[in-house]
Amino acid sequence: MRPACSPAALARLGTLAEADLGPHATVILGELRAAAAGGMGATCVILAATLVDIVSHEEAGPAGYLDGMAFAYAGNKAALSWLRGRRNSLLHHEGPSDGLMGEAVADEWMRRDADRAITTLLDYLDDLDVAGGNGD
């Protein structure tokens, strides 16, 4: 099975330290790792967006010790907006969505989206200095 993202993104995802995350985020991170290794591109997009939300709200994780300004400045806002929009287009059918319409290149599009989603998440965590995101 071909991974759902680039080797570099998969390696960065594998190095995240779970100790900085809350229990909810830790479970979802495990699912994201499995989806990325298993070639599940759409699932990667959905779980990466979910992790951004969890990290910013789960009191047992960074939301319990970082102030709101840290979250306000974390991540590339355009990338985070794309991630939320792409997740919503996958989950809430409001019309045709690239990669889900049986296109010949759908698998490659979903791999690119998964890679972009994972990179967006990792960059967000790097900006928060959470979980050793290793984006140096």
C-alpha positions, 0 to 999 in steps of 0.5 A: 500500500502506498502511503497517503503522503510524502515520505517527509510528511510521514516521517515528521508525523512519526516523530511527534511526541505524544506527551505534549498532547491530551488523551483525545489528541493522542488517540486521533494522532494514532488514527492519523498515522495509520491512515497516512501509512495506509494510503487513506488520503481523505481520512488524513485530511479529516483527521488533520483538521480534527487535530487542529481543533482538538489541540486548540480546545482540549484542556488536558493538552496545550489549550490547558497551558498555552494562552489564546495568543499562542493559538491566534498566531499559530499556523499559516492562516491560509493553509488552515483555512484551506484545511478546514474548507477541504475537510468540510467539502469531504464531510458535507456534500454540497456538490461535486468535490475533487477526488471524490468524483471518480476522476482518473487522477483522484488518487494522486489528488487525494495524496497531494491533499493528504500531504498538504493537510499533514504539513499544515497540521505539523506547521501549526504544532511547530508554531505552538512548540508542541509535540516536537513537530520537527519542522526545523 
